[in-house]
Amino acid sequence: MNSKILSFLNNIGFSDIQIEIYKYFLTHKFGTISDIKRELKYSYTQVYHNLLYLEVKNLVKSSTNSKPKTFFRVNPKIALTELINKKFSIFKNSIKKIDEELKAQESKFGRCLKDISFYHYSDVNLAYENFHNLFESVQKEIILTSLPPSMLKRLKPSLHEVYRRGIQIKLYFSLADFEEIQNYLEIVTDILKKIKVEIIQTEEKTCQVIRYNDEIVNMGNILLDENYLNSIIFKEDSTFHIDGFRSPFAKQAKNYLEVLTVIKRIEIEYPEHIKKVLDTIKESKMIKTRDIASKSKMGGDKLKEILEFLIDEGVIEEIIIKGEKAGRPKHVFSLIT
């Protein structure tokens, strides 16, 4: 456990001396400058200044009435969680600034996709990059037709962000769209298993058959709010070309899909026990563990595992709130928006 903590501190920029001093507190819990100096063979100045740094980072705290001055270890779980949250906020703000700069730069060159009625990609990788920007503008729904599984994998992070905003996602597919892939439902269910998606299997093809570079291929679609139609030319699991339109074509394509003969409808989302905890958190701005346990009728290790899973998924966050009075800080959970 200690090795993981020390590795984490190294990754976020702590010096070797600071890590060694903190390592001392992990085993001794408290100590004076002389104690640390004697055990670690550092000078008084080295220990003093690096202890001040650890105190600023809230990894240790010092007594105000003891002589010589004694330093105590702060609960590692609380201290390290605060460090992670601060680091995450810094990264999040940096990413936001980079995104704003890129959008401003693209706008200068007239490449802001939200204001363009037709866009043609010379490279499918550029399309994947710009899908994220297009998905950010969606207000109501995204409708997908049969698409290559490899494409769905690349779109998954953007679709996950859309799902977290409460946007409805539908996927229409037909086995008639593929010659070799006959377990398409199982494949896409596994890819999108952590995203709420309504999957609709139809009897008729959901894609158009076209000739591209002298080869018979499929043309599938991604529809965004009846405003954008993105055409994807593919065969089986290979994507050849992507174009996009801002026009009535999107609504026409949606109308076509809605009159197809439905074989099966399924909705995939988190398992019921995870959904129950997530819904409980969604109902409150911030909620304590015991309140989640009371409302969801779930507790102990099972609830702990679900909360850790949702934190790892980036769906919720744990917030530590320090009270004005002395005592343990309050731990609450909140949906990440």
C-alpha positions, 0 to 999 in steps of 0.5 A: 500500500505504501509503495502505491502512495509513494508512487502516486506522490512521485507522479504528481510532482513531489520531490524525493526528499518530500516523499522520504519524509512522508514515508517516515510519517506513514510508519511513525505517525508523528515526529519532530524535526530532530527525529526525522533529521536523525533517522533520514540523515538530512540537514535541519534546513532540508527537513524544515522546508520540506515539512512546511511544503507537506503541511501546505499540502495538508499531508501533515499538521504541526502542534502549536503548543509543544516544544520542540514542535511536533508534526503529525500525519493527517489521515492519508485517505482524507489528505490524498483524496484532497490532493487527487481532487485538486489535481483533477480540477487543475487537469480539467481546467487545463483541458477546458482552456485547450479546447477553447483555444482550439475552437477559437483557432478553428473558427479563425480559419472558418472550420467551426463545424457547428456553422457549416452546412456540409463537411467532407473529411479527407481522413476518417481520423479527422471525422472521429476528432470532430464528432466530439465537437458535434456531439457537444451541440446535441440537445435531444437525441442521437440516432445511429444505424448499423455501423462498424463495431470498431467505429462504435468503440472509437465513438464510445467516450463521446457517446458516454459524455452525451449519455451523462447529459441525459441525451437519448441514444438509439441504435437501429441495426439489421443483420441484413446490413452484414454478410460476415458479422452475424452476432452484431447485437452481442458485439454492440451490447458489449461495447455500449454496456455502460451507456443507456442505449435503445437498440432496435433490430429491424427486418429490413436493411438500415443502410443503403447499398452503394458503389464506392471505388468500384466496390459494393458497400454500405452507407450508414448514418449518425443523426443528430437532433434532426439537424445533422446527417453524417454518412458513413461508408463502410463494409463489415468492420472497415470504415472507408469514408465519412461526410456530414450534412446540415439539412432536412436529410436528417429528418428524412432519414429518421422517418425512414427508420421509424417505418421499418419492421421491428424484430426486437427492442432492447434497452441497455444500461447499468445493472439494476443495483448500480442504477438504483444507487445512481438514481439515488445520487441523482435525486440530491445535489450532495448526499452522504453514504448513510443516506444513500444506503437508507434510500437504496436499501443497500450498504456495506461492502456492496455499496462501497464497491458500487460507489468506487465503480461509479467514481472510476467511471467518472459518473460521480465524485466524492467530496470532502467537506470540512466543518467549522468545528473540530471533528471528522470531515463530512464525505458526500457524493455528487453527480459529475455534470 
